[in-house]
Amino acid sequence: MKTITTIGFDIAKSVFQVHGVDAAGEVVIRRQLKRRHVLAFFQKLPSCLVGIEACASSHYWSRELQALGHTVRLMPPAYVKPYVKRQKNDMADAEAICEAVTRANMRFVPTKTPEQQSCLMLHRTRHLFIRQQTAVINSIRAHLAEFGIIAPVGRKGVTELLHVVADPSDRRVPEVARACLAALGTQLLRLKQQILEFDRMIMAWHRSNQTSKRLHYIPGVGPILATALVASVADPGPSDRDVTSRPGLGSFRSSIQVGAKTGSAASANKGTAIYAACSWPERWPSSATPRFTAPSIDPGSRRCWGGARPRSPPSRLPTRLRGWPGP
């Protein structure tokens, strides 16, 4: 039997597809594997290159196969799709993965550690609870508006509405509606408590991670954004691009460009959604200023041009029409 050097591994929930070739590119094996047989199959193989699409559970299988001595490369599915020769099925996908992983210009996704995946799960669960909290608040406001009860925008307004619901002497709210609104109020309180608990967990994770603490020194970057960046970008390699340190989106856009050049673009793109969820205006302190600020210059000043101020080109209109006010 020929020695397998490269394997395209199409992962799934229960049934996996394997496509293996030798050093000359000849197909050696093409078969399906049940989930319980995957690790036993790879244990019998010599060390080889294994390509996997970066999708659900791919980081887990990457760590497991690397523990068996194999070299694992994760690839974004969008980069593998051009190598699919036929209709999309498991066999064609595994063959395309086997072909794509050998390309010299292919971009790979670094394997995340369990700690990084746990931090990402923490952020996503917190963001889900925040969206649920917004939905519950909107429901309370909408239901009470049906009875002519409204409140100002903001947290104080919601508190006023909950006081109305908790007051049994207020006859504006029927008893059945009061029971429903009380349940929504209880749910809102639980969501707030859980979000605060997630905030404490994020702060504890931030204090235990050296990279996250270094990012916290950048003006405008707080613990939530720092932990999200560390968990999203598994391997932020060095680059010759200039990364700005100004607060706001500019610094993160530069990090995405760095990630795209070093091969971690997929990880950086995932961080974009988390960045949008973390970058609230109230999180940027008023004292967060850029480290290098240019002096304020009037746009009309000669200092902007370094010499003589350029003049506008002459008008092409006839002389008698230059001062014409129009019809």
Backbone bond lengths (Angstrom), bond angles and torsions (degrees), N, CA, C in turn:
res aa  C-N    CA-C-N  psi(-1)  N-CA   C-N-CA  omega(-1)  CA-C   N-CA-C  phi
1 M - - - 1.468 - - 1.527 109.95 -
2 K 1.314 116.29 136.16 1.448 120.93 -179.91 1.530 110.72 -69.51
3 T 1.338 114.98 151.62 1.464 120.18 -178.91 1.523 110.20 -79.59
4 I 1.302 116.17 130.78 1.464 121.77 178.94 1.521 108.50 -82.50
5 T 1.331 116.21 127.43 1.466 120.95 179.48 1.526 112.80 -110.88
6 T 1.329 117.36 -28.46 1.460 121.67 -177.36 1.529 108.99 -137.16
7 I 1.340 115.64 137.26 1.463 121.44 -179.44 1.520 108.32 -130.29
8 G 1.329 114.99 132.29 1.455 121.42 168.08 1.511 108.54 -97.33
9 F 1.320 116.48 118.80 1.467 122.28 -172.13 1.519 109.02 -115.19
10 D 1.324 116.18 107.09 1.471 121.75 178.62 1.520 107.94 -94.18
11 I 1.328 116.82 108.91 1.459 121.01 -174.42 1.521 110.34 -89.29
12 A 1.322 115.03 158.63 1.463 122.34 179.76 1.521 107.39 -154.97
13 K 1.327 116.35 -163.51 1.459 120.37 179.69 1.527 111.58 -84.76
14 S 1.324 117.28 -44.13 1.460 120.61 -175.33 1.523 113.51 -124.20
15 V 1.351 117.39 -40.76 1.458 121.74 -175.38 1.524 108.78 -115.55
16 F 1.347 116.61 125.23 1.451 123.22 -177.33 1.532 108.99 -111.61
17 Q 1.326 115.73 155.37 1.462 121.22 179.64 1.526 109.07 -120.00
18 V 1.339 115.95 134.83 1.453 122.92 -179.07 1.516 109.10 -120.14
19 H 1.335 115.83 133.99 1.461 122.15 175.71 1.518 106.93 -133.36
20 G 1.354 116.24 111.08 1.454 120.92 -176.63 1.513 112.86 -117.33
21 V 1.332 116.41 142.47 1.460 122.39 179.01 1.523 108.57 -130.10
22 D 1.364 115.59 163.15 1.455 120.60 177.42 1.522 109.94 -95.37
23 A 1.325 116.25 -170.12 1.461 120.53 -177.16 1.516 112.58 -64.99
24 A 1.335 117.82 -26.82 1.463 121.25 179.48 1.520 112.72 -86.83
25 G 1.312 118.72 -2.45 1.455 122.07 -179.73 1.515 114.23 88.70
26 E 1.337 117.98 6.62 1.462 121.42 178.54 1.527 109.99 -79.67
27 V 1.330 115.60 140.08 1.465 120.59 -179.00 1.523 109.13 -70.35
28 V 1.335 115.84 125.85 1.454 121.81 179.66 1.522 111.28 -105.02
29 I 1.317 116.45 -39.71 1.455 120.41 -177.48 1.517 109.01 -144.20
30 R 1.317 113.86 142.02 1.455 121.70 175.55 1.530 106.68 -150.44
31 R 1.330 115.54 104.87 1.471 118.82 -174.18 1.513 111.05 -155.43
32 Q 1.334 113.99 166.55 1.457 121.91 175.02 1.514 109.78 -97.59
33 L 1.333 115.22 151.65 1.454 121.55 178.21 1.518 109.80 -132.21
34 K 1.328 115.66 135.39 1.451 119.66 169.61 1.529 109.34 -74.85
35 R 1.289 115.98 156.58 1.460 119.89 -175.92 1.529 111.81 -57.90
36 R 1.299 117.61 -39.45 1.469 120.76 -176.35 1.524 112.74 -71.67
37 H 1.336 117.51 -13.14 1.459 121.01 -177.95 1.525 113.23 -103.34
38 V 1.319 118.11 -0.42 1.469 120.42 -172.81 1.525 111.19 -65.97
39 L 1.323 118.03 -53.71 1.456 120.87 -175.92 1.523 111.33 -65.43
40 A 1.332 117.15 -37.57 1.460 119.47 178.26 1.528 111.45 -64.99
41 F 1.328 116.93 -35.79 1.466 119.97 178.63 1.521 111.43 -65.95
42 F 1.331 117.74 -44.89 1.461 120.51 -177.90 1.524 112.20 -74.05
43 Q 1.327 118.13 -23.55 1.457 120.18 176.12 1.525 112.01 -65.36
44 K 1.323 117.08 -30.76 1.456 121.33 -178.15 1.532 112.30 -81.04
45 L 1.330 117.92 -15.31 1.462 120.98 -177.03 1.521 111.38 -87.08
46 P 1.325 118.16 148.68 1.473 119.86 170.07 1.533 110.27 -69.00
47 S 1.293 115.46 164.87 1.467 119.37 -178.76 1.522 110.16 -59.90
48 C 1.319 116.38 130.10 1.464 121.18 -177.57 1.528 108.89 -147.91
49 L 1.320 115.06 175.57 1.462 122.18 178.51 1.520 109.05 -89.62
50 V 1.330 117.04 125.81 1.461 123.04 -177.80 1.525 108.36 -118.98
51 G 1.326 115.91 123.74 1.459 121.24 177.10 1.515 111.09 -103.78
52 I 1.327 116.46 135.45 1.469 122.63 -179.02 1.518 107.99 -137.03
53 E 1.326 116.67 140.90 1.464 120.35 172.75 1.526 109.46 -72.20
54 A 1.324 116.17 138.24 1.462 121.51 179.98 1.522 109.11 -77.63
55 C 1.318 116.14 90.84 1.462 121.71 -178.88 1.528 107.44 -140.46
56 A 1.313 117.12 -162.24 1.461 121.16 -176.90 1.521 111.03 -59.89
57 S 1.323 116.29 132.10 1.468 126.80 178.65 1.523 113.41 69.33
58 S 1.339 119.35 6.85 1.465 120.41 -178.60 1.529 111.72 -68.26
59 H 1.337 117.90 -35.50 1.460 119.74 -179.81 1.529 110.82 -68.18
60 Y 1.322 116.92 -33.84 1.470 119.83 177.01 1.522 110.42 -64.36
61 W 1.338 116.87 -49.35 1.459 119.58 -179.11 1.531 111.33 -66.81
62 S 1.305 117.80 -31.15 1.460 120.10 176.32 1.521 110.91 -63.51
63 R 1.315 116.95 -44.43 1.465 119.39 178.76 1.531 111.57 -65.68
64 E 1.338 116.80 -39.65 1.463 120.00 -179.22 1.531 111.70 -65.67
65 L 1.321 117.07 -43.08 1.464 119.83 -179.41 1.516 111.98 -72.47
66 Q 1.320 117.61 -33.83 1.461 119.62 175.72 1.522 110.87 -65.03
67 A 1.331 116.97 -33.12 1.464 120.26 176.95 1.526 111.69 -65.84
68 L 1.335 117.35 -24.03 1.466 121.93 177.55 1.525 112.48 -86.64
69 G 1.337 118.05 -0.26 1.453 121.41 176.90 1.509 115.36 98.82
70 H 1.328 118.84 5.10 1.458 121.55 -179.85 1.533 110.42 -88.77
71 T 1.325 115.97 155.84 1.464 122.58 174.31 1.525 108.03 -95.52
72 V 1.313 116.70 115.92 1.466 122.09 -173.82 1.522 109.00 -109.18
73 R 1.336 116.53 134.74 1.453 123.35 176.96 1.523 108.69 -125.61
74 L 1.330 116.12 123.23 1.461 121.83 176.49 1.522 108.84 -96.09
75 M 1.336 115.83 137.66 1.467 121.51 -177.88 1.515 110.21 -129.67
76 P 1.325 118.33 142.09 1.469 120.07 173.98 1.530 110.67 -61.52
77 P 1.323 118.78 137.14 1.473 120.70 -179.56 1.521 113.43 -57.62
78 A 1.332 117.79 -30.90 1.469 120.35 -179.53 1.518 111.35 -65.32
79 Y 1.335 118.16 -28.31 1.457 121.25 178.98 1.525 112.13 -82.61
80 V 1.327 117.04 -18.69 1.466 121.02 179.37 1.526 111.03 -87.87
81 K 1.306 117.36 -28.46 1.465 121.47 -174.19 1.528 113.42 -55.96
82 P 1.347 121.33 -39.88 1.476 119.27 -179.99 1.526 114.54 -61.19
83 Y 1.331 118.83 -16.62 1.457 121.37 -177.68 1.529 112.65 -92.72
84 V 1.339 117.77 -1.15 1.470 120.63 177.60 1.522 108.45 -74.92
85 K 1.331 117.34 123.21 1.461 121.40 -173.73 1.528 112.65 -88.01
86 R 1.326 116.96 -32.31 1.465 119.52 -175.02 1.516 109.19 -122.72
87 Q 1.360 113.16 -159.07 1.451 118.16 175.95 1.528 109.09 -63.13
88 K 1.299 115.42 157.20 1.466 119.98 -174.12 1.523 109.93 -76.89
89 N 1.310 116.12 116.80 1.466 122.84 171.44 1.522 107.80 -150.81
90 D 1.318 117.14 177.66 1.461 120.64 -174.62 1.528 112.06 -63.98
91 M 1.330 117.03 -41.49 1.459 119.87 -179.21 1.526 111.63 -64.66
92 A 1.333 116.22 -45.13 1.464 120.15 179.54 1.525 111.02 -65.77
93 D 1.338 117.48 -37.85 1.464 120.22 178.62 1.524 111.43 -65.53
94 A 1.336 117.64 -43.44 1.463 120.20 179.64 1.528 111.02 -63.76
95 E 1.335 117.27 -39.47 1.464 120.10 177.77 1.518 111.21 -65.72
96 A 1.349 116.98 -39.78 1.461 120.69 178.45 1.533 110.84 -65.68
97 I 1.314 117.50 -39.16 1.468 120.78 178.21 1.524 110.27 -64.04
98 C 1.343 116.19 -42.10 1.468 120.31 179.18 1.525 111.43 -62.82
99 E 1.321 116.61 -35.14 1.465 120.27 178.77 1.527 111.25 -75.75
100 A 1.321 117.19 -41.28 1.463 120.87 -175.23 1.524 112.28 -69.69
101 V 1.332 118.03 -33.81 1.465 120.15 -174.74 1.520 111.65 -68.92
102 T 1.329 118.03 -18.83 1.464 120.72 179.65 1.516 113.25 -90.93
103 R 1.330 118.21 -2.66 1.462 120.04 -179.64 1.522 110.19 -72.03
104 A 1.327 115.93 136.48 1.464 120.47 -177.90 1.524 112.41 -70.62
105 N 1.343 117.25 -28.94 1.467 120.23 -177.47 1.518 112.52 -98.61
106 M 1.324 118.22 14.89 1.461 120.96 -179.94 1.529 110.23 -73.82
107 R 1.320 115.31 141.57 1.464 121.28 176.49 1.524 108.82 -96.84
108 F 1.314 116.03 132.77 1.451 121.42 -176.39 1.526 110.54 -112.59
109 V 1.316 115.15 158.21 1.458 122.80 -179.54 1.523 108.45 -105.65
110 P 1.320 119.33 123.92 1.469 120.32 178.49 1.524 111.29 -63.41
111 T 1.304 116.01 146.76 1.465 121.57 179.46 1.522 109.98 -77.06
112 K 1.286 116.00 130.42 1.464 120.95 179.51 1.524 110.35 -84.03
113 T 1.304 115.05 149.53 1.459 121.29 175.57 1.531 109.68 -83.27
114 P 1.333 117.64 161.14 1.477 118.49 176.40 1.526 112.94 -58.12
115 E 1.332 117.35 -32.44 1.467 119.77 179.01 1.528 111.08 -66.41
116 Q 1.335 116.97 -40.94 1.460 119.57 178.43 1.526 111.16 -66.53
117 Q 1.315 117.68 -41.03 1.460 119.93 177.66 1.525 111.55 -65.08
118 S 1.324 116.52 -36.38 1.463 119.44 177.88 1.522 111.21 -65.23
119 C 1.335 115.85 -40.59 1.473 118.88 178.63 1.525 111.08 -65.70
120 L 1.338 116.95 -40.02 1.462 119.38 176.66 1.521 111.26 -63.29
121 M 1.322 116.96 -40.67 1.462 120.15 177.64 1.530 110.58 -62.78
122 L 1.321 116.14 -37.87 1.463 120.17 177.30 1.520 111.18 -61.67
123 H 1.319 117.21 -44.59 1.462 121.03 179.34 1.531 111.23 -65.21
124 R 1.318 117.29 -43.76 1.459 119.95 -177.04 1.521 111.61 -68.48
125 T 1.338 116.42 -38.15 1.468 119.09 177.44 1.523 110.50 -66.57
126 R 1.316 116.27 -40.89 1.475 119.40 177.28 1.520 110.88 -62.10
127 H 1.346 116.60 -42.36 1.459 119.56 179.43 1.528 111.10 -65.92
128 L 1.339 117.42 -35.90 1.465 120.40 176.21 1.518 111.09 -63.32
129 F 1.321 116.98 -43.08 1.459 120.20 179.35 1.527 111.68 -66.41
130 I 1.327 117.13 -34.56 1.463 119.39 177.06 1.520 110.62 -65.16
131 R 1.330 116.99 -40.78 1.473 119.37 176.91 1.523 111.05 -65.90
132 Q 1.328 117.67 -38.25 1.460 120.13 176.55 1.531 111.13 -65.40
133 Q 1.333 116.93 -37.87 1.461 120.35 177.00 1.523 111.07 -62.00
134 T 1.331 116.93 -42.58 1.465 120.03 177.43 1.528 111.25 -63.02
135 A 1.337 116.40 -39.88 1.461 119.93 179.94 1.528 111.30 -65.34
136 V 1.328 117.45 -40.25 1.469 120.65 179.24 1.523 110.75 -66.36
137 I 1.326 117.20 -41.50 1.468 120.01 178.56 1.522 110.88 -63.07
138 N 1.318 117.17 -42.82 1.462 120.10 178.48 1.529 111.30 -64.19
139 S 1.332 116.94 -36.04 1.468 119.95 177.95 1.518 111.08 -65.49
140 I 1.332 116.83 -43.44 1.473 119.67 179.29 1.518 111.01 -62.06
141 R 1.324 116.70 -44.27 1.464 119.85 179.70 1.532 111.15 -64.45
142 A 1.335 116.99 -42.28 1.463 120.07 -177.97 1.522 111.24 -67.46
143 H 1.333 118.03 -42.14 1.465 120.80 -178.52 1.527 111.36 -65.50
144 L 1.329 117.41 -42.93 1.460 119.50 -179.95 1.522 111.65 -71.99
145 A 1.337 117.56 -27.72 1.462 118.89 176.71 1.525 111.61 -64.76
146 E 1.338 116.96 -25.39 1.463 120.50 176.88 1.521 112.03 -65.43
147 F 1.320 117.97 -21.75 1.460 122.62 177.86 1.525 111.78 -105.65
148 G 1.327 116.58 13.52 1.454 120.89 176.69 1.506 114.57 79.72
149 I 1.326 118.12 18.67 1.466 122.04 -178.75 1.527 108.04 -109.36
150 I 1.308 116.14 117.21 1.463 121.09 179.28 1.518 108.95 -129.03
151 A 1.331 115.63 168.00 1.463 121.18 -178.96 1.518 108.27 -148.62
152 P 1.338 116.99 159.09 1.472 119.63 179.30 1.526 111.70 -62.35
153 V 1.328 114.99 161.71 1.453 121.26 178.09 1.528 109.65 -71.94
154 G 1.317 116.82 140.17 1.455 121.28 177.87 1.512 111.96 120.36
155 R 1.344 114.57 179.05 1.461 119.77 -177.56 1.521 112.43 -66.04
156 K 1.317 116.78 -36.65 1.464 119.18 -179.85 1.519 111.16 -63.70
157 G 1.319 115.93 -35.39 1.458 118.49 178.50 1.513 112.17 -64.37
158 V 1.329 117.89 -41.81 1.467 120.69 177.73 1.518 110.52 -64.82
159 T 1.342 116.63 -39.29 1.467 119.77 178.11 1.526 111.11 -61.70
160 E 1.320 117.25 -40.68 1.467 120.28 177.59 1.531 111.32 -62.48
161 L 1.326 116.54 -40.50 1.464 119.40 179.11 1.521 111.69 -65.72
162 L 1.327 117.05 -38.40 1.465 119.76 178.65 1.528 111.59 -68.15
163 H 1.333 116.94 -32.45 1.471 119.75 174.63 1.524 110.93 -64.76
164 V 1.318 116.45 -38.03 1.473 119.99 177.22 1.522 110.39 -64.13
165 V 1.327 116.28 -40.78 1.467 119.73 179.70 1.527 110.92 -67.05
166 A 1.327 117.12 -38.02 1.463 120.51 -177.86 1.518 113.55 -76.62
167 D 1.322 118.20 -9.88 1.464 121.57 -178.13 1.528 109.46 -91.17
168 P 1.331 118.56 107.02 1.477 119.64 -178.42 1.521 113.61 -70.34
169 S 1.331 117.28 -17.27 1.460 119.92 -179.34 1.524 113.00 -81.08
170 D 1.318 117.74 -10.02 1.463 121.85 178.89 1.527 108.47 -80.02
171 R 1.325 116.54 109.35 1.465 121.79 -175.23 1.521 113.39 -84.46
172 R 1.316 117.99 0.75 1.464 119.15 179.69 1.521 112.39 -72.17
173 V 1.324 116.93 -22.31 1.464 121.50 -177.51 1.524 108.80 -108.02
174 P 1.334 119.87 119.86 1.474 121.93 175.81 1.524 111.28 -62.31
175 E 1.327 115.67 159.96 1.455 120.10 -175.23 1.531 112.24 -65.26
176 V 1.328 117.40 -40.42 1.459 119.73 179.87 1.530 110.38 -63.95
177 A 1.334 116.32 -43.90 1.459 119.88 178.20 1.523 110.72 -65.99
178 R 1.348 116.97 -35.21 1.463 119.41 179.21 1.533 111.17 -63.74
179 A 1.340 116.69 -39.03 1.470 119.64 179.34 1.533 110.92 -65.12
180 C 1.339 116.69 -40.75 1.466 119.93 178.81 1.521 110.75 -65.61
181 L 1.331 116.50 -44.05 1.458 119.75 -179.11 1.527 111.94 -68.34
182 A 1.337 116.80 -32.85 1.466 119.12 176.03 1.531 111.17 -65.20
183 A 1.329 116.38 -37.99 1.467 119.53 176.64 1.521 110.90 -64.43
184 L 1.341 116.03 -39.93 1.465 118.93 177.13 1.520 111.24 -65.44
185 G 1.333 117.19 -38.45 1.463 119.83 177.39 1.521 112.31 -63.79
186 T 1.339 116.46 -40.39 1.460 119.82 177.18 1.535 111.13 -63.50
187 Q 1.347 115.48 -41.52 1.457 119.71 178.30 1.531 111.22 -63.62
188 L 1.332 116.31 -39.05 1.459 120.39 178.70 1.522 110.93 -63.48
189 L 1.325 117.36 -40.68 1.463 121.04 179.06 1.525 111.13 -64.46
190 R 1.320 117.39 -40.83 1.463 120.62 178.64 1.527 111.22 -65.01
191 L 1.324 116.51 -40.38 1.460 119.65 179.29 1.522 111.04 -63.64
192 K 1.329 117.12 -42.21 1.459 119.88 179.11 1.524 111.47 -62.81
193 Q 1.329 116.70 -41.59 1.461 119.89 179.30 1.528 111.01 -64.45
194 Q 1.346 116.64 -40.34 1.456 119.81 -179.69 1.524 111.69 -68.29
195 I 1.330 116.62 -37.09 1.465 119.77 178.00 1.525 110.36 -65.12
196 L 1.325 117.31 -40.54 1.466 120.15 176.71 1.523 110.98 -63.13
197 E 1.337 117.39 -37.81 1.456 120.26 177.85 1.523 111.03 -65.95
198 F 1.333 117.11 -38.81 1.463 120.20 176.20 1.522 111.13 -64.56
199 D 1.327 117.10 -37.59 1.462 120.29 176.89 1.528 111.07 -61.17
200 R 1.326 116.88 -40.32 1.472 119.68 178.02 1.524 110.92 -65.87
201 M 1.345 117.43 -38.97 1.461 120.58 179.10 1.533 111.01 -66.33
202 I 1.336 116.71 -39.07 1.462 119.85 178.00 1.519 110.36 -65.06
203 M 1.329 117.25 -40.64 1.464 120.31 178.76 1.522 111.15 -64.78
204 A 1.331 117.39 -39.17 1.463 120.04 177.86 1.529 111.09 -66.12
205 W 1.325 117.38 -40.05 1.463 120.51 178.11 1.528 110.29 -66.13
206 H 1.323 115.68 -37.88 1.467 120.56 178.94 1.529 110.84 -62.96
207 R 1.299 117.48 -42.59 1.459 120.71 -178.21 1.526 112.30 -70.86
208 S 1.323 117.45 -22.33 1.467 120.72 -179.46 1.523 113.06 -91.49
209 N 1.339 118.54 -4.08 1.460 122.04 -177.61 1.519 109.71 -114.13
210 Q 1.341 116.75 122.51 1.461 120.83 -176.43 1.528 111.77 -69.05
211 T 1.335 117.84 -39.51 1.462 120.29 179.83 1.517 111.25 -63.84
212 S 1.321 116.50 -41.18 1.461 119.81 178.64 1.525 111.20 -63.94
213 K 1.320 117.01 -38.76 1.469 119.45 178.85 1.523 111.39 -68.11
214 R 1.338 117.76 -33.12 1.467 118.97 176.64 1.527 111.11 -69.17
215 L 1.328 117.20 -38.04 1.458 119.16 177.36 1.519 111.90 -65.33
216 H 1.325 116.46 -27.28 1.465 120.48 -178.63 1.524 111.92 -65.51
217 Y 1.347 117.98 -19.25 1.460 120.55 178.55 1.526 112.01 -76.08
218 I 1.323 118.64 -14.75 1.462 120.69 177.28 1.524 108.70 -71.40
219 P 1.326 119.11 129.58 1.465 120.59 179.77 1.525 110.98 -57.97
220 G 1.326 115.76 131.21 1.456 121.35 178.11 1.509 114.98 89.80
221 V 1.328 118.85 -2.95 1.464 122.38 179.57 1.524 108.39 -105.91
222 G 1.324 115.52 117.58 1.451 121.14 179.06 1.518 111.73 -99.76
223 P 1.336 116.86 -176.72 1.474 120.06 -178.53 1.523 113.27 -62.30
224 I 1.331 118.13 -37.13 1.461 119.85 -177.63 1.525 110.45 -66.77
225 L 1.329 117.10 -46.75 1.458 120.16 -180.00 1.530 111.10 -68.56
226 A 1.321 117.47 -37.76 1.468 120.53 -179.51 1.525 111.11 -64.40
227 T 1.329 117.26 -45.71 1.467 119.92 179.14 1.523 111.70 -66.40
228 A 1.333 117.28 -35.56 1.462 119.97 178.67 1.522 111.32 -65.82
229 L 1.324 117.25 -39.60 1.461 120.60 178.61 1.523 111.34 -66.95
230 V 1.325 116.97 -43.22 1.463 120.05 -179.38 1.526 110.79 -64.08
231 A 1.336 117.00 -39.00 1.461 119.98 -178.57 1.522 112.09 -76.35
232 S 1.324 117.96 -27.45 1.469 120.28 -176.27 1.514 111.63 -83.48
233 V 1.311 117.67 -46.02 1.465 121.71 -177.90 1.527 107.31 -94.81
234 A 1.331 115.82 102.08 1.461 120.00 -174.32 1.513 112.26 -70.06
235 D 1.342 117.26 -38.52 1.466 120.47 -175.94 1.523 109.17 -138.68
236 P 1.330 118.07 81.02 1.472 119.92 178.39 1.513 110.85 -76.01
237 G 1.328 116.64 88.27 1.461 120.49 -176.49 1.506 112.17 -68.98
238 P 1.339 116.73 166.69 1.467 120.79 179.89 1.508 111.30 -70.71
239 S 1.320 115.79 156.30 1.456 121.45 179.46 1.514 108.54 -152.38
240 D 1.333 115.35 157.25 1.461 119.65 179.07 1.515 111.88 -89.57
241 R 1.334 117.40 4.91 1.461 119.48 177.74 1.523 109.25 -78.67
242 D 1.316 114.90 148.91 1.453 119.47 178.31 1.507 108.82 -81.55
243 V 1.330 116.28 128.34 1.455 121.91 177.89 1.512 107.55 -105.13
244 T 1.296 117.35 116.08 1.448 121.39 -178.47 1.509 109.46 -73.34
245 S 1.316 116.19 151.77 1.455 121.45 -179.83 1.511 111.53 -112.09
246 R 1.307 116.89 21.24 1.468 117.69 179.61 1.523 109.30 -80.11
247 P 1.341 118.51 148.98 1.457 120.11 -179.96 1.509 110.47 -70.03
248 G 1.308 114.59 152.27 1.458 119.21 177.61 1.507 111.64 107.61
249 L 1.323 116.14 -159.53 1.456 121.82 -171.80 1.514 112.45 -74.73
250 G 1.329 118.91 -23.60 1.455 120.07 -175.05 1.516 113.04 -60.20
251 S 1.328 117.57 -43.05 1.443 120.08 -179.88 1.510 111.33 -64.24
252 F 1.332 117.62 -39.51 1.463 119.74 -177.73 1.519 111.13 -73.55
253 R 1.336 117.54 -34.68 1.462 119.12 176.75 1.525 110.31 -61.92
254 S 1.333 116.22 -39.09 1.454 118.60 178.54 1.518 110.85 -65.77
255 S 1.347 118.01 -36.51 1.452 119.91 178.87 1.506 111.12 -67.36
256 I 1.337 117.74 -32.70 1.458 120.07 176.54 1.523 109.52 -66.79
257 Q 1.345 117.61 -39.73 1.460 119.78 177.74 1.526 110.57 -63.97
258 V 1.322 116.54 -39.43 1.461 119.40 177.26 1.520 110.04 -63.14
259 G 1.347 116.74 -43.44 1.452 120.14 179.71 1.508 112.03 -63.26
260 A 1.335 117.59 -36.63 1.458 120.22 179.22 1.515 111.21 -66.44
261 K 1.328 117.27 -32.96 1.457 119.28 -178.61 1.516 111.80 -78.98
262 T 1.333 117.30 -31.48 1.451 120.04 -176.88 1.517 112.62 -92.18
263 G 1.315 118.38 -0.76 1.453 119.89 176.17 1.506 114.05 98.79
264 S 1.317 119.50 2.65 1.458 120.83 179.25 1.515 110.85 -108.94
265 A 1.329 116.92 36.42 1.460 120.76 -177.99 1.513 111.49 -65.40
266 A 1.333 116.86 -37.73 1.460 119.23 -178.62 1.515 110.83 -63.85
267 S 1.334 117.44 -40.50 1.455 120.44 177.74 1.517 111.21 -65.98
268 A 1.326 116.94 -39.62 1.463 119.88 -179.99 1.518 111.11 -67.27
269 N 1.339 117.41 -36.02 1.463 119.72 178.92 1.521 110.66 -65.92
270 K 1.328 117.58 -34.92 1.456 119.06 176.24 1.527 110.72 -64.91
271 G 1.335 115.11 -34.20 1.464 117.76 178.58 1.503 113.00 -68.89
272 T 1.337 118.36 -18.87 1.458 120.59 -179.52 1.521 111.11 -62.37
273 A 1.334 117.21 -43.53 1.457 120.27 -179.86 1.513 111.27 -65.55
274 I 1.326 116.72 -40.60 1.459 119.53 178.02 1.515 110.62 -67.03
275 Y 1.336 117.32 -36.79 1.466 120.69 177.43 1.525 110.47 -61.14
276 A 1.341 116.78 -42.36 1.462 120.07 179.68 1.513 111.31 -63.25
277 A 1.332 116.72 -32.65 1.459 119.88 179.64 1.517 112.36 -78.45
278 C 1.340 117.04 -25.13 1.467 120.87 -176.02 1.518 113.38 -94.26
279 S 1.335 118.10 -22.37 1.464 120.76 -171.46 1.514 110.81 -88.81
280 W 1.334 116.66 68.01 1.465 121.04 174.02 1.507 109.34 -83.77
281 P 1.337 117.81 149.43 1.472 119.59 -177.37 1.516 112.92 -59.01
282 E 1.362 117.55 -34.69 1.452 117.27 -175.91 1.520 112.68 -72.57
283 R 1.339 117.25 -10.36 1.448 119.43 -179.58 1.524 111.96 -84.99
284 W 1.315 117.88 -11.08 1.463 119.50 178.12 1.530 108.30 -92.52
285 P 1.322 119.32 111.14 1.468 120.32 -179.35 1.513 111.21 -67.70
286 S 1.328 114.38 151.90 1.463 119.06 -179.31 1.516 111.38 -66.87
287 S 1.345 117.19 -22.33 1.465 120.59 -179.49 1.515 112.71 -84.44
288 A 1.351 118.01 -4.80 1.468 120.26 -178.78 1.520 109.13 -77.19
289 T 1.291 115.01 105.31 1.465 120.05 -178.41 1.510 109.06 -122.52
290 P 1.311 118.97 154.17 1.467 120.25 177.54 1.514 111.82 -61.69
291 R 1.329 114.98 150.35 1.468 118.78 -180.00 1.520 111.13 -71.52
292 F 1.325 115.92 -31.60 1.463 120.34 179.41 1.526 107.34 -123.27
293 T 1.317 116.34 109.00 1.453 121.12 -177.92 1.512 108.65 -114.57
294 A 1.306 115.53 132.37 1.462 119.95 177.61 1.512 109.64 -77.64
295 P 1.324 118.56 145.72 1.467 120.06 178.30 1.516 110.76 -64.91
296 S 1.323 114.00 144.14 1.455 118.88 -179.99 1.525 109.53 -70.55
297 I 1.335 116.15 127.26 1.454 122.47 -177.83 1.510 108.52 -126.71
298 D 1.285 116.33 132.28 1.452 120.44 176.21 1.522 109.69 -62.98
299 P 1.356 118.23 131.52 1.469 118.88 179.76 1.527 113.87 -55.31
300 G 1.317 117.75 -25.79 1.455 119.64 -179.02 1.508 114.29 -91.60
301 S 1.345 117.04 1.49 1.454 119.86 -177.24 1.529 110.91 -75.46
302 R 1.353 115.60 152.63 1.463 120.36 177.71 1.524 111.23 -70.23
303 R 1.345 117.37 -18.58 1.454 119.88 -178.94 1.521 111.46 -65.79
304 C 1.324 116.73 -22.21 1.459 119.24 179.18 1.517 111.77 -69.79
305 W 1.316 117.40 -24.32 1.463 119.65 -173.28 1.524 112.37 -105.04
306 G 1.311 118.52 -14.17 1.454 120.73 178.90 1.520 113.68 73.22
307 G 1.277 119.46 1.82 1.459 122.23 -179.26 1.514 109.09 -168.40
308 A 1.330 115.63 -138.78 1.457 118.96 179.01 1.524 109.91 -70.41
309 R 1.299 115.58 138.87 1.461 120.62 -179.90 1.519 109.65 -71.55
310 P 1.345 117.90 127.99 1.471 119.17 -179.40 1.519 111.17 -66.10
311 R 1.310 114.47 146.16 1.453 120.03 -179.67 1.521 109.61 -104.66
312 S 1.323 115.36 151.72 1.458 120.67 179.95 1.519 109.33 -70.02
313 P 1.335 117.17 147.12 1.467 119.70 -179.33 1.525 110.73 -64.29
314 P 1.314 117.02 150.50 1.471 119.57 -179.09 1.525 111.15 -65.05
315 S 1.313 115.13 150.65 1.458 120.36 179.72 1.525 110.23 -70.98
316 R 1.333 115.65 145.49 1.450 121.58 179.50 1.536 112.11 -93.39
317 L 1.336 116.44 -1.97 1.464 119.31 -179.81 1.524 110.24 -72.97
318 P 1.326 118.31 151.66 1.465 120.69 173.79 1.512 111.41 -57.91
319 T 1.322 116.04 156.57 1.466 120.82 -175.65 1.505 111.94 -59.16
320 R 1.330 117.99 -41.63 1.460 120.51 -175.62 1.540 112.44 -72.57
321 L 1.347 117.93 -14.99 1.458 120.33 -178.42 1.523 112.84 -99.83
322 R 1.337 117.86 -7.32 1.460 118.83 -175.95 1.530 111.23 -67.18
323 G 1.288 118.54 -34.25 1.457 120.71 179.79 1.501 113.07 -99.55
324 W 1.315 117.82 13.54 1.472 120.77 -178.07 1.515 110.56 -72.52
325 P 1.366 117.53 122.15 1.471 119.63 -175.97 1.504 113.46 -73.31
326 G 1.327 118.88 -11.67 1.461 120.28 -178.37 1.503 111.73 98.95
327 P 1.324 116.28 168.20 1.480 118.93 -177.01 1.493 112.09 -68.32
